[in-house]
Structure formats: structure tokens, C-alpha cells
């Protein structure tokens, strides 16, 4: 990264914290879903849980990819769109994105 500003550096720190928390959450949910005996849930209930978890994971991955590019281009052309998108992401996901957004 060339000539990163302090706002971008704080954005990268927030991005990495969010990513690490997400990875630990995925591992925890996977262990939880695999560790629950089958007699607690009907087969269709467990499948609905798995589909919901996969859907949330896809949403978070898309959010992280979008946040990556918003932080990377935060000061490009002195545009206000990148911080605004980071603030909107803070409402939908990790509230830590308010830090680089503001």
C-alpha cells in the first residue's frame, strides 16, 4: 500500500478484526451444528439451519469484499461515496465500520 492515510490504516484494522471474528464465528457455528445430535432436530429443520447459516455467510463475505474496496479507495478523487458506503455497511454489519467512515 502506498501512502496510506491514518483513516485507511484504521479501516484496515477494523476490516481485519471483523474478518477474524467472522472466521471464529463460522468455526463455532460449524462445530455447534455438527455437535448437536440428530434426534434434537428433524432433518428438514437442520437443513433449514444450514441454509440460513450459509446465506448469512455469503452476505458477510459480500460485505467484507465491498468494505475492502471502499477502504482501499477511501481517498480516491476526494469522493464522499466511499465513506458513505462504509457508514451504510456499519448499519448492516459490523458497527466498527463507523470509525473509517466518519
Backbone as a ProteinNet text record, in pm:
[ID]
protein_1_A
[PRIMARY]
XXXXXXXXXXXXXXXXXXXXXXXXXXXXXXXXXXXXXXXXXXXXXXXXXXXXXXXXXXXXXXXXXXXXXXXXXXXXXXXXXXXXXXXXXXXXXXXXXXXXXX
[TERTIARY]
83.2	0	87.3	62.8	144.7	67.8	135.1	81	-56	-67.2	-192.5	-208.5	-329.6	-357.8	-394	-401.8	-438.2	-580.4	-667.9	-805.2	-807.5	-728.7	-721.7	-660.1	-558.5	-497.7	-597.7	-677.1	-779.8	-884.9	-914.1	-1008	-957.3	-828.2	-771	-773.1	-747.1	-752.4	-893.4	-994	-1134.2	-1168.8	-1121.3	-1151.4	-1094.7	-971.5	-910.7	-979.7	-1017.1	-1088.6	-1220.3	-1294.1	-1421.8	-1402.8	-1298.7	-1273.6	-1237.3	-1153.5	-1113.3	-1233.4	-1315.4	-1435.2	-1528.3	-1542.8	-1628	-1574.9	-1445.5	-1387.5	-1410.7	-1390.1	-1416.2	-1564.6	-1652.2	-1796.2	-1835.2	-1777.8	-1807.7	-1760.9	-1642.8	-1592.3	-1682.8	-1723	-1811.2	-1946.2	-2006.6	-2137.7	-2125.5	-2019.1	-1999.6	-1984.2	-1907.1	-1892.5	-2022.8	-2098.3	-2227.4	-2326	-2333.2	-2425	-2383.9	-2254.5	-2208.9	-2217.6	-2213.1	-2213.3	-2350.8	-2454.8	-2590.3	-2637.8	-2684.5	-2734	-2854.9	-2871.7	-2977.9	-3117.5	-3131.2	-3265.4	-3322.2	-3242.6	-3292.9	-3367	-3331.2	-3391.9	-3443.7	-3551.1	-3595.1	-3497.3	-3484.5	-3387.4	-3412.7	-3539.8	-3564.9	-3530.9	-3543.5	-3506.1	-3355.4	-3278.1	-3133.5	-3089.4	-3156.5	-3123.2	-3156.2	-3267.5	-3302.6	-3197.5	-3151.1	-3044.6	-2917.2	-2880.2	-2758.2	-2770.7	-2885.8	-2907.6	-2904.7	-2963.5	-2962.8	-2820.2	-2742.4	-2603.8	-2522.3	-2542.2	-2470.4	-2512.3	-2640.9	-2688.1	-2627	-2620	-2557.5	-2408.2	-2343.3	-2200.7	-2176.1	-2260.8	-2246.8	-2268.5	-2367.3	-2392	-2269.9	-2210.4	-2095	-1972.4	-1954.5	-1841.3	-1856.4	-1977.6	-2002.2	-1977.5	-2019.1	-1996.5	-1847.4	-1770.5	-1626.8	-1555.5	-1597.2	-1537	-1567.5	-1691.7	-1729.6	-1652.1	-1639	-1564.6	-1416.6	-1362	-1222.2	-1198.9	-1284.8	-1265.3	-1299.2	-1392.9	-1425.5	-1309.7	-1243.8	-1128.4	-1009.8	-991.6	-879.9	-891.2	-1012.6	-1033	-1092.2	-1066.4	-1129.5	-1102.3	-983.4	-948.6	-931.9	-988.2	-975.4	-1064.4	-1008.8	-1079.2	-1157.4	-1121.9	-1192.7	-1343.1	-1383.1	-1524.2	-1581.4	-1708.2	-1775.3	-1849.1	-1853.4	-1931	-1869.6	-1737.6	-1672.7	-1697.3	-1683.6	-1716.4	-1865	-1949.8	-2094.1	-2127.7	-2067.8	-2093.1	-2040.2	-1927.6	-1877.3	-1974.9	-2036.5	-2133.3	-2256.9	-2301.9	-2416.6	-2381.7	-2260.1	-2216.6	-2215	-2186.1	-2186	-2325.9	-2427.6	-2565	-2605.5	-2554.7	-2593.1	-2503.9	-2385.2	-2292.5	-2217.5	-2088.8	-2001.8	-2009.7	-2047.2	-2058.8	-1922	-1815.9	-1681.7	-1650.4	-1728.3	-1704.1	-1742.3	-1803.3	-1826	-1693.1	-1591.7	-1462.8	-1398.7	-1376.8	-1318.9	-1420.8	-1548.6	-1649.7	-1666.1	-1648.5	-1664.8	-1531.9
-117.1	0	122.9	212.1	331.8	449.2	522.2	643.5	624.1	528.4	508.6	618	666	765.8	696.1	771.9	711.7	659.1	720.5	671.5	536	521.7	392.3	286.6	323.3	226.7	180.8	273.1	232.5	146.1	175.3	92.4	-49	-62.5	-197.3	-272.7	-202.5	-268.1	-317.9	-234.7	-274	-390.1	-385.9	-493	-626.1	-623.9	-748.3	-798.4	-709.9	-752.1	-817.7	-757.3	-814.2	-950.2	-961.6	-1087.2	-1198.7	-1167.9	-1269.8	-1313	-1218	-1252.2	-1339.1	-1307.5	-1387	-1529.6	-1544.2	-1679	-1760.4	-1699.8	-1771.9	-1805.4	-1716.3	-1742.7	-1858.2	-1864.2	-1974	-2106.3	-2107.2	-2230.3	-2271.9	-2175.9	-2207	-2259.3	-2196.8	-2242.4	-2379.7	-2403.3	-2534.3	-2642.6	-2615.1	-2713.5	-2734.5	-2628.2	-2639.2	-2721.6	-2696.1	-2770.9	-2916.9	-2942	-3080.9	-3154.5	-3080.5	-3143.6	-3174	-3115.2	-3139.2	-3274.2	-3359.9	-3490.5	-3476.1	-3572.6	-3564.9	-3578.5	-3634.4	-3651.9	-3521.6	-3416.6	-3288.1	-3212.7	-3235	-3165.8	-3267	-3229.6	-3308.3	-3279.5	-3370.2	-3348.7	-3218.4	-3183.8	-3060.7	-2936.4	-2943.8	-2829.9	-2805.5	-2911.7	-2896.2	-2842.4	-2884.9	-2834.7	-2685.8	-2643.7	-2501.5	-2421	-2473.7	-2406.5	-2393.7	-2498.6	-2497.2	-2397.4	-2394.4	-2299.7	-2156.2	-2131.7	-1997	-1953.8	-2042.9	-2011.2	-1983.6	-2062.4	-2039.5	-1905.7	-1872.3	-1743.4	-1626.6	-1636.6	-1529.7	-1519.5	-1633.8	-1632	-1564.9	-1593.2	-1530.1	-1379.4	-1337.3	-1195	-1129.1	-1191.6	-1132.6	-1128.7	-1231.1	-1231.4	-1117.7	-1097.7	-985.9	-852.5	-843.5	-720.1	-694.3	-796.7	-779.6	-741.3	-799.1	-764	-618.1	-576.7	-437.8	-343.3	-379.2	-296.1	-288.1	-397.7	-397.5	-290.2	-286.4	-189.5	-47.8	-32.1	102.1	159.7	75.4	122	148.7	62.9	79.6	210.6	247	368.5	481.5	484.1	580.2	724.7	755.2	893.7	917.1	830.7	847.1	962.8	1054.5	1167.8	1252.4	1247.2	1322.3	1300.7	1179	1145.2	1109.3	1143.9	1112.8	980.2	913.8	790.6	675.7	669.6	558.4	563.1	676.2	678.4	657.6	705.8	685.7	537.5	465.5	321.3	249.6	293.9	233.5	256.5	373.6	400.7	314.5	295.8	207.7	63.9	20.6	-113.5	-127.9	-19.8	-24.4	-49.4	-0.1	-26.5	-171.1	-232.4	-368.8	-475.4	-440.4	-542.1	-493.5	-495.3	-456.6	-305.8	-267.3	-124.8	-57.6	-135.4	-77.7	-0.8	-24.2	48.5	195.8	236.6	378.1	453.1	386	450.8	504.6	422.4	482.2	560	532.1	601.7	746.4	772.8	909.9	979.6
0	0	0	-90.7	-97.9	-38.6	47.4	107.7	172	258.6	331.1	435.5	447.6	549.7	679.5	786.3	915.3	913.3	835.4	824.6	755	650.3	582.9	673.2	749.3	841.2	946.3	998.7	1094.8	1026.7	900.6	825.3	806.2	777.7	761.7	894.2	1003.2	1134.8	1161.7	1134.2	1153.6	1062.2	937.9	842.9	890.9	940.1	988.3	1115.2	1205.1	1325.8	1288.2	1196.5	1152.8	1085.9	1005.6	936.6	1034	1130.4	1228.6	1313.5	1354.8	1431.7	1348.7	1220.1	1132.6	1118.9	1102.4	1088.1	1214.1	1332.3	1456.4	1471.6	1427.5	1435.5	1343.6	1224.6	1132.2	1189.8	1248.4	1310	1426.1	1508.6	1621.6	1578.6	1478	1430.6	1365.6	1290.1	1228	1334.1	1437.4	1545	1619.5	1635.7	1703.4	1621.4	1490.9	1405.7	1393.1	1389.4	1378.2	1511.6	1621.5	1752.4	1808	1750.5	1800	1748.1	1837.3	1792.7	1699.8	1611.9	1512.2	1572.5	1690	1745.6	1803.6	1815.5	1862.5	1752.7	1629.7	1517.1	1416.8	1349.7	1234.7	1120.3	1024.8	916.3	839	818.4	744.2	827.1	959.9	1044.2	1041.6	1045.8	1041.4	904.8	798.8	666	654.7	712.5	711.1	787.8	899.5	974.8	893	825.2	745.1	630.9	564	454	506.6	623.2	681.9	716.8	772.9	807.5	681.4	577.4	451.7	391	397.4	345.8	420.5	552.7	630.7	601.6	580	547.4	411.8	314.6	182.9	194.5	274.4	295.4	358.5	457.9	524.9	434	353.3	259.4	159.2	107.3	14.5	83.9	209.9	286	304.5	333.4	354.4	224.5	112.4	-16.3	-49.3	-27.4	-51.7	40.1	167.1	262.1	223.3	173.3	129.5	24.3	-78.1	-184.6	-140.5	-49.7	-0.4	81.3	159	236.4	144	44.7	-48.8	-125.4	-166.9	-246.5	-164	-34.8	54.8	15.8	-29.8	-61.8	-211.5	-291.6	-436.2	-483.4	-553.4	-615	-515	-388.8	-283.4	-288.8	-317.1	-329.4	-192.9	-172.4	-46.6	-50.8	-164.6	-177.7	-97.1	-89.7	-19.9	130.9	198.1	340.7	367.2	276	294.4	287.3	193.7	183.5	307.3	361.9	486.1	601.9	608.1	714.1	696.6	573.2	547.8	585.3	554.2	595	746.8	816.6	962.8	1016.4	947.2	990.3	965.1	857.5	821.8	882.5	923.7	972.2	1093.8	1081.9	1192	1214.7	1334	1364.5	1374.6	1370.5	1371.8	1243.9	1137.8	1012.7	1023.2	1134.2	1156	1172	1225.5	1252.8	1124.8	1021.2	899.8	817.9	836.9	759.8	800.2	925.7	974.2	964.3
[MASK]
++++++++++++++++++++++++++++++++++++++++++++++++++++++++++++++++++++++++++++++++++++++++++++++++++++++

